[in-house]
């Protein structure tokens, strides 16, 4: 027997497994295995010829005879070698030893991104941005060389010790100029399922935008620690990729800047045409936000003060987020409290029981349990907010506070003294829920209990948790409250599951695609249970949301039909009357809206959202005092929530009480320093108070926080009154770039064109504004603000008869709205009825309208030449002094 050699050679080894310490031919000495994939393994080796470490990728022996596999192996070398970039792994050569094919490449000291994420979890935003910027540069270089990767994933991203990244593994890469013969076929799905784009999943043609989608998935995973789609099988993951919308990253990591979430979600658009089109586009957005230091923007649709044609006016507060009604949870504040004083801390239990149900934490498969967890929170909140002896924070409000590891800090932000928390875990069809109740005033846990069952028992689990929670809270519900708390919205668990999925879709970005997805779930739930009233409320809320986006009367009619059916099915649900009241408000049926919202408040007596909606309905009916009282009640029961102060400020503004409006909006900035709507609305008040030096910077501050079409229109209006028409045109055009069907901005731009001497461009814009306004009136024939707009458009086109008809009708609906009174003065002036114009103007100024605006309004030039106008100005100037 011969003695053993000191160094083994490959002839005696399987190419799929080369042990450390052997020679791979005369040039390479194997140090260790770096990783393995579907086609082979990668080894760390010492290159004797160059005196350095390199990596070699060896093709598995069982696939070496496959022509397609060998072609891909060669393709990796050919395509990757075309790209020279610091963030793309350098490929050296294609070689062969003892019949084994291999590629030699640069060695990176570190690991791949998958290993980094497993070791450290989600990354800090700045670190994730740094990696993302490098990935964008790498892909931009590849795409510039007409090469797409097609298999971008964390395993193919190497990260060295300095966080320098290298994109590797171009084995599935494809030339964008032409298909490589024998490598791909139409309908063949290539790539890793968890990182495929929807078009790859469906076997459709792909281009560089599929790489953009993979970038979005990787960014999502870096920011949240998980992928947006997961399932028990590859099929489930691929199905979700095509049919479902990812949850917003900031819901999983509330510390994220919202701009990062928006960038991530744009990468993940299912339609390639809506995604970023190039990696350079992503890089530009990342750099712009990073350099501006913008780390916080408003994350929800805000109630704003809209600007009618050439005049800033306040619009109604938008309907709040669908779902459970908002309930009070903090001690009373009075409106006149000192500006800048701190928000009250945790209330003592002697003041009452103020409880917040925090989002239930999902353990394990988040994709299949997130909607169940959110639905459980909503169901428990809906049951609790019917109890008069308890003040409960709504889930939608809890989503808006800063997340903290300290339960005390969360309680302080919410103004509560009792906190419910929990976890949910599932396996197969089984559920395990652990729920706890903590008294944060004394720092002690009052109760904790585990509940388990199968998913079909979800309604029973809700009942059990609710019963034990009521017991732990030491509450004694009345017989009526107990009966309502024990009622199920449906006994069909499949219908309930679909309903929860629909509500979950409505919690995401409220764009048309998400809302249409929600409608599909609600309609499927109704097919399972035609008597499911809550499913009809969901359908009503979603349809109303689409109406607001599209202004198509079909959706308003669908919302009305669904909400009426919900009321026929179950008259004892607060959600039913809230939904119906919202539809009535949107369609101009103010009396019906008031009746429904009053009924909802009887069923849920401590709902701040209910009071806000009731205030909207009273305001639309011109009932000033009742509207203000309703908004004040909303503030009283939930004073920490900025939305309530904004609604109250909007009402004061519309009714001419500028100082109280300003106080309310300033309160919003105390609660939400980065709230763009607050600065937009404060700018509107400054405008009306003739504070030009404060008006424009305040609008600009709002734009720094959030680019918004309304703010651009408001800023354009300020420039218009300063007779800086070019600046006005520029801002109105920006508003329309963001929202082409924004009727107010269309009318504003028409005015700016007209007064800058571009009359031929102005008239078609007035016609477009009129068309858009009529579209609104088809749905809500009692919309006073829309009638006011039409009056101005017709007056400026010379049709005085129609103009006077519309403004008189608007004033009959809202007689105390001073902006309508001022508009009446303008319409009279344009109609040549100067005496009536002066009388209306005098009344508007007496009620607090802006004297400076009156002096600078070009539409009042005929009036401004009269001695009576000069006397009017003199009289009110003395009053102002």
C-alpha positions in Angstrom: 0.0 0.0 0.0 1.4 3.4 -1.0 1.5 6.2 1.6 -1.1 8.9 1.4 -0.3 12.1 -0.4 0.0 15.3 1.7 -2.5 17.1 -0.7 -5.6 15.4 -2.2 -6.5 16.2 -5.8 -9.9 16.6 -7.4 -9.6 13.4 -9.4 -10.5 11.5 -6.2 -13.3 13.9 -5.1 -16.9 14.7 -6.1 -17.0 18.2 -7.6 -20.1 19.0 -5.5 -18.1 18.8 -2.2 -14.5 19.9 -2.1 -13.2 19.7 1.5 -11.0 22.5 2.9 -7.3 21.9 2.6 -7.2 20.3 -0.8 -5.8 21.7 -4.1 -8.1 22.5 -6.9 -5.6 22.1 -9.7 -2.1 23.6 -9.5 -3.3 27.2 -9.1 -6.0 27.1 -6.3 -5.9 25.9 -2.7 -9.4 25.5 -1.2 -9.8 27.3 2.2 -13.5 26.9 2.9 -17.1 26.6 1.5 -18.7 30.0 1.1 -22.2 28.9 0.0 -24.2 26.8 -2.3 -27.0 27.2 -4.8 -29.1 25.4 -7.3 -26.2 24.9 -9.8 -23.2 24.4 -7.6 -21.1 25.7 -4.7 -18.9 28.6 -4.1 -15.5 28.2 -2.4 -13.0 30.5 -0.8 -9.6 29.7 -2.4 -6.0 31.0 -2.4 -4.8 31.9 -5.8 -1.1 30.9 -5.8 -0.4 32.7 -9.1 -1.6 36.1 -7.9 -1.0 35.6 -4.2 -4.5 36.5 -3.0 -7.8 35.1 -2.0 -10.5 34.6 -4.7 -13.8 32.8 -4.9 -14.6 30.1 -7.4 -18.1 28.9 -8.3 -18.1 25.2 -9.3 -20.9 23.7 -11.5 -22.5 20.6 -9.9 -21.6 17.3 -11.6 -25.2 16.3 -12.1 -26.0 19.4 -14.1 -22.8 19.9 -16.1 -24.2 17.8 -18.9 -27.3 20.0 -19.2 -26.8 22.4 -22.1 -29.1 25.1 -20.7 -27.3 25.0 -17.3 -23.9 25.2 -18.9 -25.1 28.1 -21.1 -26.3 30.0 -18.0 -22.9 29.3 -16.4 -21.1 30.9 -19.3 -23.7 33.7 -19.5 -22.9 34.7 -16.0 -19.3 35.4 -17.1 -20.2 37.0 -20.4 -22.8 39.4 -19.1 -21.2 40.3 -15.7 -17.9 40.9 -17.4 -19.6 43.6 -19.6 -20.2 45.7 -16.5 -17.4 47.5 -14.7 -18.7 49.0 -11.5 -17.5 49.2 -7.9 -20.8 47.6 -6.7 -20.8 44.6 -9.0 -18.7 41.6 -8.2 -15.8 41.3 -10.6 -15.7 38.1 -12.6 -12.2 37.0 -13.5 -12.4 33.9 -15.8 -14.2 30.7 -16.9 -12.0 27.7 -16.3 -12.0 23.9 -16.2 -10.1 21.3 -14.1 -10.5 17.6 -14.3 -13.7 18.0 -16.3 -15.2 20.4 -13.8 -16.3 23.9 -15.0 -15.8 26.8 -12.7 -15.8 30.6 -12.6 -13.2 32.6 -10.6 -14.3 35.9 -9.1 -13.3 38.5 -6.5 -13.5 37.4 -2.9 -15.4 39.6 -0.5 -14.5 39.4 3.2 -17.9 39.4 5.0 -21.1 37.7 4.1 -24.3 38.1 2.1 -27.3 40.4 3.0 -29.4 37.4 4.1 -26.8 36.5 6.7 -26.7 40.2 7.8 -30.5 40.4 8.2 -30.6 37.1 10.1 -27.9 38.3 12.4 -29.1 41.8 13.0 -32.8 41.9 12.1 -34.2 45.0 10.4 -31.6 47.7 9.7 -31.6 51.3 10.9 -33.1 53.5 8.1 -29.8 55.3 7.4 -27.9 52.0 7.0 -30.7 50.6 4.7 -30.5 53.8 2.6 -26.8 53.4 2.2 -27.1 49.8 1.0 -30.1 50.8 -1.2 -28.1 53.6 -2.9 -25.3 51.2 -3.7 -27.8 48.7 -5.1 -29.3 51.4 -7.3 -25.9 52.3 -8.6 -25.1 48.7 -9.4 -28.4 48.1 -11.2 -28.1 51.4 -13.1 -24.8 50.3 -14.4 -26.1 46.9 -15.4 -29.2 48.4 -17.1 -27.0 50.9 -18.9 -25.1 48.0 -20.4 -28.6 46.6 -21.4 -28.4 43.8 -18.9 -31.1 42.9 -16.3 -30.3 40.6 -13.4 -33.7 38.7 -13.0 -32.6 37.0 -9.8 -31.8 39.8 -7.4 -32.1 38.7 -3.8 -30.2 39.2 -0.5 -28.3 35.9 -1.1 -26.8 37.5 -4.2 -25.8 40.7 -2.4 -22.4 40.5 -0.7 -21.6 42.9 2.1 -18.1 43.6 3.3 -17.1 44.8 6.7 -17.5 48.4 5.7 -21.0 47.9 4.3 -19.7 48.1 0.8 -22.0 45.9 -1.3 -21.4 43.8 -4.4 -24.1 42.4 -6.6 -23.3 38.9 -7.7 -24.7 35.8 -9.5 -25.7 37.0 -13.0 -26.5 33.4 -13.9 -30.1 34.2 -14.8 -29.3 37.6 -16.3 -30.7 38.5 -19.6 -29.6 40.9 -22.4 -32.3 43.5 -22.9 -31.2 43.8 -26.5 -32.0 40.3 -27.5 -32.8 36.9 -25.9 -29.9 34.6 -25.6 -30.6 31.5 -27.6 -31.4 28.4 -25.6 -31.5 30.3 -22.3 -35.1 31.5 -21.9 -38.5 30.5 -23.4 -41.8 32.3 -23.3 -43.8 31.4 -20.3 -40.9 29.9 -18.4 -40.7 31.3 -14.8 -37.1 32.0 -13.8 -35.9 33.5 -10.5 -36.4 32.9 -6.8 -40.2 32.9 -5.8 -39.8 35.1 -2.8 -38.2 37.9 -4.9 -39.9 37.6 -8.2 -41.9 40.4 -9.7 -45.6 39.8 -10.6 -44.8 39.6 -14.3 -42.1 37.0 -13.6 -44.6 35.0 -11.6 -47.1 35.1 -14.5 -44.5 34.2 -17.1 -45.0 37.5 -18.9 -42.3 39.5 -20.7 -39.9 41.2 -18.3 -37.5 44.1 -18.5 -35.4 46.1 -16.0 -38.5 47.1 -14.0 -38.6 43.5 -12.7 -35.2 44.3 -11.1 -36.8 47.4 -9.6 -39.5 45.3 -8.0 -36.9 43.0 -6.5 -35.1 46.1 -5.1 -38.4 47.1 -3.5 -38.7 43.7 -1.8 -35.1 43.9 -0.5 -35.7 47.5 0.8 -38.9 46.3 2.5 -37.0 43.5 4.2 -34.2 45.7 5.3 -36.7 48.3 6.8 -39.1 45.8 8.5 -37.1 42.6 9.0 -39.7 40.6 7.0 -40.9 40.2 3.4 -44.3 41.6 2.5 -45.5 38.3 1.3 -45.2 34.9 3.0 -47.1 31.6 2.9 -47.0 27.9 3.5 -46.1 27.1 -0.1 -44.3 28.7 -3.0 -47.7 28.9 -4.8 -49.2 31.0 -2.0 -46.3 33.4 -2.1 -46.5 33.7 -5.9 -50.3 34.2 -5.8 -50.0 36.9 -3.2 -47.4 38.7 -5.3 -49.9 39.0 -8.1 -53.1 39.6 -6.2 -52.4 41.3 -2.9 -51.0 44.7 -1.8 -48.1 44.9 0.7 -48.8 46.5 4.1 -47.1 49.9 4.5 -43.6 49.4 6.0 -44.2 52.1 8.6 -47.0 50.0 10.1 -44.4 47.4 10.9 -41.7 49.9 11.9 -43.3 53.1 13.0 -39.9 54.8 13.3 -39.5 54.9 9.5 -39.6 58.2 7.6 -42.7 58.0 5.6 -40.8 59.0 2.4 -38.9 55.8 2.6 -42.2 53.9 2.8 -43.4 55.6 -0.3 -40.2 54.9 -2.2 -40.5 51.2 -1.2 -44.1 50.9 -2.2 -43.6 52.6 -5.5 -40.9 49.9 -6.3 -43.5 47.3 -5.4 -46.3 48.5 -7.7 -47.8 45.4 -9.4 -48.1 47.4 -12.7 -44.6 48.0 -14.1 -45.7 51.2 -15.7 -46.5 52.7 -12.3 -43.2 51.6 -10.7 -40.0 53.6 -10.8 -38.8 53.2 -14.4 -35.1 53.3 -13.7 -32.8 52.7 -10.7 -31.5 56.3 -11.2 -35.0 57.5 -10.4 -35.0 55.7 -7.1 -31.5 57.0 -6.3 -32.6 60.6 -7.1 -35.5 60.3 -4.7 -33.3 58.8 -1.9 -30.7 61.5 -2.3 -33.3 64.4 -2.5 -34.9 63.3 0.8 -31.6 62.6 2.5 -30.1 65.9 1.6 -33.2 67.8 2.6 -33.2 66.2 6.0 -36.9 65.4 5.6 -37.5 62.6 8.0 -41.1 63.1 8.8 -44.2 63.8 6.7 -47.9 63.5 7.2 -49.0 59.9 6.6 -52.7 60.1 6.2 -55.2 62.0 4.1 -55.6 65.3 5.9 -58.6 67.6 6.3 -57.5 70.8 4.6 -58.6 74.3 4.0 -59.3 74.3 0.3 -59.2 77.5 -1.8 -62.1 78.3 -4.1 -61.4 80.4 -7.1 -59.1 83.2 -6.1 -60.2 83.0 -2.4 -59.0 80.7 0.3 -61.9 79.0 1.9 -62.1 76.1 4.3 -63.5 72.8 3.3 -65.2 70.2 5.4 -63.0 67.9 7.4 -62.6 64.7 5.4 -64.3 61.6 6.7 -62.0 59.8 9.1 -60.4 56.5 8.4 -62.9 53.7 8.1 -63.2 51.1 10.9 -64.3 51.4 14.5 -65.5 54.7 15.8 -62.9 56.8 17.7 -63.5 56.9 21.4 -62.2 59.3 24.2 -59.3 58.2 26.2 -57.8 61.2 28.0 -58.8 63.8 30.6 -60.7 66.8 29.6 -58.9 69.8 28.1 -60.6 73.1 27.7 -60.2 75.0 24.4 -58.8 78.1 26.1 -55.9 76.3 27.7 -52.6 78.1 27.5 -50.9 77.7 24.1 -47.7 75.7 24.4 -48.6 74.1 27.7 -47.7 70.4 27.9 -50.1 67.7 27.1 -51.6 66.0 30.2 -49.8 62.9 31.3 -51.3 59.6 32.4 -54.7 60.2 34.1 -55.2 58.8 37.6 -57.7 56.0 37.9 -59.8 58.3 40.0 -60.6 60.3 36.8 -62.0 57.2 35.1 -60.8 54.2 33.1 -59.1 55.3 29.9 -58.0 52.2 27.9 -56.0 51.6 24.7 -55.8 48.3 23.0 -52.4 48.2 21.4 -51.8 46.3 18.1 -51.6 42.6 18.7 -48.1 41.4 17.9 -47.9 38.5 15.4 -45.5 35.7 16.2 -44.5 33.6 13.1 -46.3 33.9 9.8 -47.2 37.6 9.6 -48.8 37.5 6.2 -51.5 35.0 7.2 -52.2 36.5 10.7 -51.8 40.3 10.4 -55.3 40.8 9.3 -56.7 38.5 12.0 -54.7 40.4 14.7 -56.0 43.8 13.4 -59.5 42.5 13.1 -59.4 41.2 16.7 -58.3 44.7 17.9 -61.1 46.3 16.0 -63.7 43.8 17.3 -62.7 44.2 20.9 -62.6 48.0 20.5 -66.0 48.1 18.9 -67.4 46.1 21.8 -65.7 48.2 24.5 -66.6 51.6 23.0 -70.3 50.8 23.6 -69.7 50.8 27.4 -70.5 54.2 29.0 -68.2 53.6 32.0 -65.1 53.2 29.8 -63.2 55.5 27.5 -61.5 53.6 24.7 -59.0 54.8 22.1 -59.8 53.8 18.6 -57.3 51.6 16.6 -57.0 54.2 13.9 -55.8 56.8 16.5 -53.3 54.4 18.1 -51.7 53.8 14.7 -50.7 57.5 14.6 -48.7 57.7 17.7 -44.9 57.1 18.0 -44.1 53.5 18.8 -42.0 53.0 21.9 -40.5 50.1 23.9 -41.9 51.7 27.0 -45.6 51.0 27.8 -45.6 54.1 30.0 -44.5 56.3 27.1 -47.2 54.9 24.8 -49.8 55.5 27.6 -48.6 59.0 28.1 -48.9 59.8 24.4 -52.4 58.4 24.3 -53.4 59.8 27.7 -54.6 56.5 29.0 -54.1 54.7 32.3 -54.9 51.1 31.2 -53.3 49.3 28.3 -54.3 46.0 26.7 -51.6 44.2 24.8 -51.2 40.7 23.4 -49.7 38.3 20.9 -51.1 35.9 18.4 -49.5 32.8 17.0 -50.8 30.3 14.5 -49.9 26.9 13.0 -52.1 25.1 10.5 -55.6 26.3 11.3 -54.9 26.7 15.1 -54.7 30.0 16.9 -53.1 30.9 20.2 -53.8 34.4 21.6 -52.3 35.7 24.9 -53.9 38.9 26.2 -52.8 41.1 29.1 -54.1 44.2 30.9 -51.7 46.6 32.6 -52.3 49.5 35.0 -49.7 52.0 34.0 -50.4 54.4 36.8 -49.2 51.9 39.3 -46.9 49.9 37.1 -48.6 46.5 37.6 -50.1 43.8 35.5 -53.8 43.3 36.4 -54.5 40.3 34.2 -53.1 37.9 31.6 -54.6 34.8 30.0 -54.1 32.5 27.1 -56.9 31.7 24.6 -56.6 29.0 22.0 -58.7 27.4 19.3 -58.9 26.8 15.6 -59.4 29.7 13.1 -63.0 28.7 12.7 -63.5 29.6 16.4 -62.3 33.2 15.9 -65.7 34.7 16.9 -65.8 32.5 20.0 -62.3 33.6 20.9 -63.3 37.2 20.6 -66.3 36.6 22.9 -64.1 34.9 25.5 -61.4 37.5 25.4 -64.0 40.3 25.7 -65.8 38.7 28.6 -62.5 38.2 30.6 -61.3 41.7 29.7 -64.6 43.2 31.0 -64.2 41.2 34.2 -60.5 42.3 34.6 -61.6 45.9 34.1 -64.1 45.5 36.9 -66.9 46.8 34.7 -70.6 46.1 35.2 -72.3 46.4 31.8 -76.0 47.2 31.7 -78.2 44.4 30.4 -78.5 46.3 27.1 -74.7 46.7 26.8 -74.1 43.1 27.7 -76.6 42.0 25.0 -74.9 44.1 22.4 -71.4 42.9 23.5 -72.4 39.3 23.0 -73.8 39.8 19.5 -71.9 38.4 16.5 -71.9 40.4 13.2 -72.2 37.1 11.4 -72.1 33.4 12.2 -70.4 32.6 8.9 -66.7 32.4 9.7 -65.7 32.5 6.0 -67.7 35.7 5.5 -66.1 37.2 8.6 -62.7 36.2 7.4 -63.3 38.0 4.1 -64.7 41.0 5.9 -61.5 41.3 8.0 -59.4 41.0 4.8 -61.4 43.9 3.3 -60.9 46.1 6.3 -57.2 45.2 6.3 -57.0 46.4 2.6 -58.6 49.7 3.7 -56.0 50.2 6.3 -53.2 50.4 3.7 -52.6 53.2 1.3 -56.1 54.4 0.4 -55.5 54.5 -3.3 -58.0 53.2 -5.8 -56.3 49.8 -6.2 -56.4 49.1 -2.5 -60.0 50.2 -2.1 -61.1 48.1 -5.1 -59.4 45.1 -3.5 -61.4 45.8 -0.3 -64.6 46.0 -2.3 -63.9 42.6 -3.7 -63.5 41.1 -0.3 -66.7 42.8 1.0 -68.7 41.6 -1.9 -67.4 38.1 -1.5 -68.3 38.3 2.2 -71.9 39.3 1.3 -72.1 36.3 -1.1 -71.3 34.1 1.9 -73.8 35.8 4.2 -76.4 38.1 2.6 -77.4 39.2 6.1 -74.0 40.5 7.1 -74.6 44.2 7.9 -71.0 45.1 8.7 -69.9 43.8 5.3 -72.4 46.3 3.7 -70.9 49.1 5.8 -67.5 48.1 4.5 -68.8 48.2 1.0 -70.4 51.6 1.6 -67.2 53.1 3.1 -65.0 51.8 0.2 -67.5 52.9 -2.5 -67.6 56.4 -0.9 -63.8 56.5 -0.9 -63.7 55.7 -4.7 -66.4 58.3 -5.3 -64.2 60.9 -3.7 -61.3 59.9 -5.9 -63.2 59.5 -9.2 -66.2 61.8 -8.8 -68.3 59.2 -10.6 -71.9 59.2 -9.3 -72.2 55.4 -9.8 -70.0 55.0 -6.7 -72.0 57.4 -4.6 -75.2 55.4 -5.5 -73.5 52.2 -4.6 -72.4 53.6 -1.3 -75.9 54.7 -0.5 -77.5 51.4 -1.5 -75.0 49.4 0.6 -75.4 51.6 3.7 -79.2 51.5 3.4 -79.1 47.7 3.2 -76.9 47.6 6.3 -79.4 49.7 8.2 -82.2 47.4 7.1 -80.3 44.4 8.3 -79.1 45.7 11.7 -80.3 48.9 13.2 -78.3 48.5 16.4 -74.8 48.8 15.1 -73.1 52.2 15.5 -71.0 51.5 12.4 -74.2 51.1 10.3 -75.5 54.6 11.2 -72.0 56.2 10.9 -71.7 54.7 7.4 -75.2 55.9 6.4 -74.6 59.3 7.9 -71.4 59.7 5.9 -73.1 58.8 2.7 -76.0 61.2 3.4 -73.4 64.0 4.1 -71.5 63.3 0.9 -74.7 63.4 -1.2 -76.2 66.6 0.4 -78.9 65.0 2.6 -77.9 66.9 5.7 -81.1 66.3 7.8 -80.7 62.5 7.2 -77.0 62.7 8.0 -77.7 64.4 11.3 -80.4 61.9 12.3 -78.1 58.9 11.5 -75.1 60.4 13.3 -77.1 61.2 16.4 -78.3 57.6 16.4 -74.7 56.4 16.1 -73.7 58.5 19.1 -76.4 57.0 21.2 -75.0 53.6 20.5 -71.4 54.8 20.9 -71.7 57.8 23.2 -68.0 58.6 23.6 -67.0 58.7 20.0 -64.9 61.7 18.9 -65.2 60.6 15.3 -69.0 60.6 15.7 -68.9 64.2 17.0 -66.7 65.3 14.1 -69.0 63.8 11.5 -72.0 65.3 13.3 -70.3 68.7 13.3 -69.8 68.4 9.5 -73.5 67.7 9.0 -74.6 70.6 11.2 -72.1 72.9 9.4 -73.4 71.8 6.0 -76.9 72.7 7.2 -75.8 76.2 8.3 -76.4 75.4 11.9 -73.4 77.2 13.4 -73.8 76.9 17.1 -74.7 73.2 17.0 -71.7 72.5 14.6 -69.3 74.3 17.0 -70.7 72.4 20.0 -70.3 69.1 18.2 -66.6 69.8 17.2 -65.9 71.1 20.8 -67.3 67.8 22.2 -65.0 65.8 19.9 -62.1 67.8 21.3 -63.3 67.4 24.8 -63.5 63.6 24.6 -60.2 63.2 22.7 -58.0 66.3 23.2 -54.7 64.7 22.3 -55.8 63.9 18.8 -54.8 66.7 16.3 -57.6 65.8 13.9 -60.2 67.0 16.4 -58.5 70.4 16.8 -58.1 70.8 13.1 -61.9 70.1 12.6 -62.7 72.7 15.2 -60.4 75.2 13.7 -61.9 74.7 10.2 -65.4 75.3 11.6 -64.3 78.6 13.3 -62.6 79.7 10.1 -65.7 79.0 8.0 -67.8 81.0 10.5 -65.4 83.9 10.5 -63.9 83.6 14.0 -60.3 83.9 12.8 -58.6 84.1 16.2 -60.2 81.0 17.6 -59.4 79.2 14.3 -55.7 80.2 14.6 -55.6 79.0 18.2 -57.0 75.6 17.2 -54.5 75.2 14.3 -51.6 76.3 16.6 -52.7 73.6 19.0 -52.4 71.1 16.1 -48.7 72.1 15.6 -48.2 71.5 19.4 -49.6 68.0 19.1 -48.0 67.3 15.6 -45.1 69.6 14.9 -44.6 68.2 11.4 -48.3 68.5 10.4 -48.4 70.1 7.0 -52.2 70.7 7.1 -51.8 72.8 10.3 -49.4 75.2 8.6 -51.6 75.3 5.4 -54.6 76.2 7.5 -52.7 78.7 9.6 -51.6 80.4 6.4 -55.2 80.7 5.3 -56.1 82.5 8.6 -53.1 84.8 8.2 -54.2 85.5 4.7 -57.7 86.5 5.9 -56.1 88.6 8.7 -54.1 90.6 6.1 -50.8 89.2 7.6 -49.1 88.9 4.2 -45.6 88.7 5.8 -46.7 85.6 7.7 -49.1 84.1 5.1 -46.6 83.1 2.4 -43.9 81.7 4.6 -46.4 79.6 6.4 -47.7 78.1 3.1 -44.0 77.5 2.2 -43.4 75.8 5.5 -46.4 73.5 4.7 -44.9 72.6 1.4 -41.5 71.8 3.0 -43.4 69.2 5.1 -45.6 67.9 2.3 -46.0 68.7 -1.4 -49.8 69.2 -1.7 -51.9 70.5 -4.5 -54.1 72.5 -2.1 -51.1 74.3 -0.6 -49.7 75.2 -4.0 -53.2 76.6 -4.9 -53.3 78.6 -1.6 -49.8 80.0 -2.2 -50.8 80.9 -5.8 -53.8 82.8 -4.4 -51.6 84.8 -2.0 -49.4 85.8 -5.0 -52.5 86.6 -7.0 -53.6 89.1 -4.4 -50.2 90.7 -4.4 -50.6 91.0 -8.2 -47.6 88.8 -8.8 -49.5 86.9 -11.5 -46.5 85.0 -13.0 -45.8 83.5 -9.5 -49.5 82.8 -9.1 -49.7 80.9 -12.5 -46.6 78.9 -11.6 -48.1 77.6 -8.3 -51.6 76.9 -9.8 -50.0 74.9 -12.6 -48.0 72.9 -10.0 -51.3 72.2 -8.1 -52.8 70.9 -11.4 -49.7 68.8 -12.1 -50.4 67.0 -8.9 -54.2 66.8 -9.3 -55.4 67.5 -12.9 -59.1 67.4 -11.8 -58.7 69.7 -8.9 -61.6 72.1 -9.8 -60.5 74.9 -7.4 -57.0 75.0 -8.9 -58.5 75.0 -12.5 -60.6 78.0 -11.6 -57.7 79.7 -9.9 -55.5 79.2 -12.9 -58.2 80.6 -15.2 -58.2 83.8 -13.0 -54.4 84.1 -13.1 -54.4 83.7 -16.9 -57.1 86.3 -17.3 -55.4 88.9 -15.1 -52.0 88.3 -16.7 -53.4 89.1 -20.1 -53.8 85.5 -21.3 -57.6 85.6 -21.8 -57.7 83.1 -24.6 -56.2 80.5 -22.2 -58.5 81.6 -19.4 -61.9 80.9 -21.0 -61.3 77.2 -21.7 -60.1 76.8 -18.1 -63.3 78.4 -16.8 -65.3 75.9 -18.9 -63.3 73.0 -17.5 -63.9 74.3 -13.9 -67.6 74.6 -14.6 -67.8 71.0 -15.9 -66.0 69.7 -12.8 -68.2 71.6 -10.5 -71.4 70.3 -12.2 -70.0 66.8 -11.7 -69.8 67.4 -8.0 -73.3 68.8 -7.9 -74.7 65.7 -9.5 -73.8 63.8 -6.4 -74.4 66.5 -3.8 -76.9 69.0 -5.1 -76.7 71.0 -1.8 -72.9 71.6 -1.9 -72.9 75.4 -1.1 -69.1 75.7 -1.8 -69.6 74.2 -5.3 -72.4 76.6 -6.1 -70.2 79.5 -4.9 -67.5 78.4 -7.4 -70.1 78.2 -10.2 -71.4 81.7 -9.4 -67.8 83.1 -9.8 -67.1 81.2 -13.0 -70.3 82.4 -14.6 -69.8 85.9 -13.4 -66.3 86.1 -14.9 -67.6 84.7 -18.1 -70.3 87.4 -18.2 -73.4 85.3 -17.4 -74.7 87.4 -14.4 -78.1 85.7 -14.3 -76.7 82.2 -13.6 -74.0 83.7 -11.3 -76.6 85.4 -9.1 -78.8 82.3 -9.1 -76.0 80.1 -7.8 -74.7 82.4 -5.1 -78.2 83.1 -3.8 -78.9 79.4 -3.6 -75.6 78.8 -1.8 -76.3 81.5 0.8 -79.7 80.1 1.5 -78.0 76.8 2.4 -75.2 78.3 4.5 -76.4 81.8 5.5 -73.7 82.3 8.2 -70.7 81.5 5.9 -69.0 84.8 5.4 -67.0 83.7 2.4 -70.3 83.2 0.6 -71.3 86.7 1.6 -68.1 88.1 0.2 -68.5 86.2 -3.0 -72.0 87.6 -3.3 -70.4 91.1 -3.2 -68.0 90.1 -6.0 -70.8 88.7 -8.2 -72.9 91.8 -7.7 -69.9 93.9 -8.7 -69.2 91.9 -11.8 -72.9 92.2 -12.7 -72.7 96.0 -12.4 -74.9 96.2 -9.3 -72.6 98.4 -7.3 -75.0 99.5 -4.5 -75.9 95.8 -3.7 -72.2 94.9 -3.9 -71.2 97.6 -1.4 -74.0 96.5 1.0 -72.9 92.8 0.9 -69.2 93.8 1.3 -70.0 96.0 4.3 -71.8 93.1 5.9 -68.9 90.7 5.2 -66.3 93.1 6.7 -68.5 93.6 9.8 -68.4 89.8 10.3 -64.6 89.6 10.1 -63.7 89.3 6.4 -60.3 90.6 5.3 -60.1 94.3 4.5 -56.7 93.9 2.8 -58.1 91.2 0.5 -61.0 93.5 -0.3 -58.6 96.3 -1.2 -56.4 94.0 -3.4 -59.1 92.0 -5.1 -58.9 92.9 -8.9 -62.5 91.7 -9.4 -63.6 94.7 -7.2 -61.8 97.3 -9.3 -65.1 99.0 -10.4 -66.1 99.3 -6.7 -62.7 100.4 -5.6 -62.9 103.5 -7.7 -66.0 104.8 -5.9 -65.9 107.2 -3.0 -68.3 105.0 -1.0 -65.6 102.2 -1.2 -62.9 104.6 0.1 -65.2 105.5 3.0 -65.8 101.8 3.7 -62.1 101.2 3.8 -61.6 104.2 6.1 -64.3 103.0 8.5 -62.9 99.5 8.8 -59.3 100.7 9.0 -60.3 102.7 12.1 -61.9 99.6 13.6 -58.8 97.6 12.9 -56.6 100.2 14.7 
